[in-house]
Amino acid sequence: MRFTIIVVSLNAGEELKKTVLSVLNQRFHDYEILVKDGGSGDGSVKELPANERLRIIVKDDLSIYDAMNQAVAEARGDYLLFLNCGDYLDDDKVLGKAAKALAMEPADIYYGDLYRRTLDSTDVAPDRITDLVCYRNVPCHQVCFYAKRLFEKRGYLTKYRVRADYEHFLYCYYKLGAKCVHLPFTVCSYMGGGFSETKDHKAEAKQEHAVITEQYMGKKAKLFNLIMILTLQPLREAMAGSRLFSGLYHKLKAAIYGLRSGRKKE
């Protein structure tokens, strides 16, 4: 099987069904959907359509990342994509385009672009993963197709409550030498407002980021932190998170990435 699409849920309501349907609507059919539910009491799991490509596992878990690890252990696909409830595949050709890219160039992680529905803007990912990209922010798991073998030695470290997915990307890149390939199309329509983006968890996310980057980058992390300060990171973050300025910000960023790579973005 080519892909396993993992959806972790807990009392997600109608959004769970919408996420699953965005996958079932795909024209490419070599995939399975694995819904890992933590024991929802809202009836959302019962509302899912019966389909041979859909598997549902209801089991207690300790956290989001524990649930994701449980799902990985049950996955049958060669490549894994993690969607949160409320996140949708951007159109019905996403998996087909991803499969075509896999056939053209072997890699361990394929990552695409992200459409933010609440901001009506597209976050275009860089063509290459570099140390600075790893420090600033790697592509989120909703746009990354991971080779399942990257989880063979270990999964997400659940001691990181907010940024375990970030740590695992760096682990794959720095420790496992994962080859990363950019998919020049939008993979996910992102709802936003997830666990890591809430006000209560932003401080914790910042703390975990500092620990993780020091572990993988050493002294480089301090240099990159200085670069972020000098390039007005707080202002850029405010623009990226503003519905008024987000579109312009991401268009400028996409243009810069295109210039660096020597080609124009689609």
C-alpha positions, 0 to 999 in steps of 0.5 A, a space after each residue: 500500500 502506498 499511503 496511510 493517512 492518519 487522523 487522530 481524534 477525540 470529540 472532534 464532531 463534524 470535522 472528523 467526518 469532513 477530514 475523512 471525506 476529503 481523503 475518500 474523495 481522492 482519485 488515487 486509490 492506493 491508500 488507507 485511512 487510519 482513524 485513531 480515536 481516544 474514546 470520543 463520547 460525541 458520536 463522531 466516530 459513528 458518523 463515519 461512512 463505511 468504506 473498505 479503505 477506512 480503519 478505525 481504532 478506538 483506544 485510550 491514549 495519553 496525548 496527541 503524540 501517543 495517539 499518533 505513535 499508536 496509529 503508526 504501529 498499525 499503519 500498512 502504507 509505505 508513506 504516512 501523512 498525519 491530518 488533524 481533524 478539521 484539516 483537509 486534503 486540498 483537492 481530489 488530486 493530492 494523493 495522485 500528484 504525490 504518488 507521481 512525485 514518489 515515482 520520479 525521485 526517491 526520498 524519505 520525506 516529501 513535503 508540500 505547501 499549506 493553505 490556511 483557511 482562516 487567513 485565506 493565504 498559502 504558505 509556500 514551503 522552501 525548495 530545500 531543507 537547510 539548517 536555517 529552515 530547520 531552526 525557523 520552522 520545518 513544514 508541518 506534519 499535515 503537508 509531510 509524507 513520511 517514509 514509514 521506515 523513519 519510525 522504525 527505531 522510535 516514534 514521537 517523543 511524548 515528553 515534548 507535549 507541543 513540539 514532538 513532531 518538530 523534534 521528530 523531523 529534526 531527528 529524521 533529518 540530522 540523525 537518520 539523514 532523511 532526504 527531503 523533496 519539496 512537492 510544488 503544490 498545496 497538500 493541506 487545507 489547514 483549519 488552524 487553531 491547533 494544540 500548539 497554536 493556543 495561547 496556553 501552549 505558545 510559551 511551552 512551544 518556545 521552551 521546547 524549541 530552544 531545547 530541541 534546537 540546542 540538541 541538534 544544532 549546538 552553537 548554531 542555534 544561538 547564531 540563528 536566534 540572533 538572525 531571527 532577532 535582526 530580521 524582525 521575527 516578531 513583526 514577520 510572525 504578526 504579518 503571517 498571522 494577520 488576515 490583512 497581511 498574511 497573503 502578501 507576506 506569503 507571496 513575498 516569501 514564495 518569491 524569495 524562495 523562488 529566486 533562491 532556487 532559480 525557478 518560479 513557483 507554481 
